Amino acid sequence: MRRHVTTALVLAVLLALLVGVFWSMYRVWVHFDTQMSVHGWIALVLGVVFSLIVGIGLMTLMFVSSRRGYDEPPTFRREE
């Protein structure tokens, strides 16, 4: 039971931090009255999409490599 309370508390703190970051980000954006062109939005979206593709691809390769045994140390067979 105590473990669930601790997990819930950690999640609540992390969620509060995330909300605080987004609130601060919004306030700074509004304060400086930032305007971004269409080209800026396209670059932002492409950057996020390609970063996700690379990250997901590398994590997939890591899991596949681990499950197929490619990460195991080498074993040497003695030929007779």
Steps between C-alpha positions, in 0.01 A plus 500: 500500500782739588662435165187617316487820705865572422446437130195725496692774682790482253260511204317798651826691549618422146164605357512825699849569366384432144205736540733763647738470205221536247352797691840672514559428132164652411561810713839565338351446153222752569730748678736538205211503251678249280377446147616207290464480124357205313855390417585501870201280584589260218859478627378442857260223397760330278759518777265339751387231256852402393624504860219262595575275203869479592428445869236234443715330236805482727296371795343236274843388380619480860209278607526276192874463551452410865225245435686325219811459714730732306598671827633185663875467553679286242551133567788309345468141392803280514552305180625145544 
